[in-house]
Amino acid sequence: QVQLVESGGGSVQAGGSLRLSCVGSGLTFSRYAMGWFRQAPGKEREFVAAINQSAGSTNYADSVKGRFTISRDNAKNTVNLQMNSLKPEDTALYYCNAYKMAYATYDARGLDRLYYWGQGTQVTVSS
């Protein structure tokens, strides 16, 4: 059974930083592209960032480019999201996911059936 467990969320003032982590189990972690999505109250879930299996390629939403950095450690089955220069509009529930097709390029469409999902971790940024 695949499990993804996020941690690191919390409350921070605008301009601050947080580091989210996601640990995977029940899968051969290094075979899967990993990503982060977020969902703010009353809004649709949106793509944030993704990283390929070897960490050689990353992809970001325009809204977070230059502020967020995704990384992974396959030896620890972990993917991280370093979030700097946080803004109130970054407030959301952040989800880690693994794209289900092993060895494939990450698909950022966000359709539920395409991924294994974590339970989410809340990030709140105050002005």
WOZIUR-V965716 format. One record per run of one state. SS is the DSSP state (alpha for helix, beta for strand, coil for the rest). FROM is the first residue (numbers start at 1). LEN is the number of residues. Records with the same first field share a line. If there is no record, write none. Layout:
# WOZIUR-V965716
SS: FROM-LEN  FROM-LEN
This chain:
# WOZIUR-V965716
coil: 1-2  8-2  14-4  26-3  32-2  40-6  52-6  61-7  77-1  84-4  91-1  100-12  118-3  127-1
beta: 3-5  10-4  18-8  34-6  46-6  58-3  68-6  78-6  92-8  115-3  121-6
alpha: 29-3  74-3  88-3  112-3
